[in-house]
Amino acid sequence: MSGSDARMSQPYKPSDPDGGGKQRVESDAFERLKAELAQTFVAPDSSYQPMTAAEVIARNKA
C-alpha cells in the first residue's frame, strides 16, 4: 500500500488546533439557540390568530 492509500483507509479526523475551543463555542451557541427557540414556541395555540396573506404582508410593511 502506498502512502496515499494508507491515508484513504483511515477515517477523516478534522484537526483541532485550539484544543476544542471552537467546538465549545459552537456548542454553547447551539444551546442558546435551542433555549431561545423553546421560549419562542412556548405560547399556547389559543394565542395564535389566523391571518390572510394580505394581512401578514401589511403587518410586515409597518
C-alpha positions in Angstrom: 0.0 0.0 0.0 1.4 3.4 -0.9 1.3 6.4 1.5 -1.7 7.9 -0.1 -3.6 4.6 0.1 -2.9 4.3 3.8 -4.4 7.8 4.3 -7.5 6.9 2.4 -8.2 3.9 4.6 -8.2 5.9 7.8 -11.3 7.8 8.9 -11.3 11.6 8.5 -10.5 13.5 11.7 -10.5 17.3 11.5 -7.6 19.0 13.2 -8.4 20.8 16.3 -5.7 23.5 16.8 -7.4 25.3 19.7 -8.0 22.2 21.9 -11.7 22.1 21.5 -12.4 25.8 21.9 -14.2 26.3 18.6 -16.4 23.2 19.3 -17.2 24.5 22.8 -18.2 28.0 21.4 -20.4 26.3 18.8 -21.9 24.0 21.3 -22.7 27.0 23.6 -24.2 28.9 20.7 -26.3 25.9 19.8 -27.6 25.6 23.3 -28.5 29.3 23.4 -30.4 28.9 20.1 -32.3 25.9 21.4 -33.3 27.8 24.6 -34.4 30.8 22.5 -36.5 28.7 20.2 -38.1 26.8 23.1 -39.1 30.2 24.6 -40.4 31.5 21.3 -42.7 28.5 20.8 -44.0 28.2 24.3 -47.1 30.3 23.6 -50.3 28.3 23.7 -52.1 27.5 20.4 -55.0 29.7 21.6 -52.8 32.8 21.4 -52.4 32.4 17.6 -54.8 34.2 15.4 -55.5 33.2 11.8 -54.3 35.8 9.2 -54.6 36.1 5.5 -51.5 36.6 3.3 -52.5 40.2 2.7 -52.7 40.8 6.5 -49.2 39.3 7.0 -47.8 41.4 4.2 -49.4 44.6 5.6 -48.2 43.8 9.1 -44.6 43.3 7.9 -44.6 46.6 6.0 -45.4 48.5 9.1 
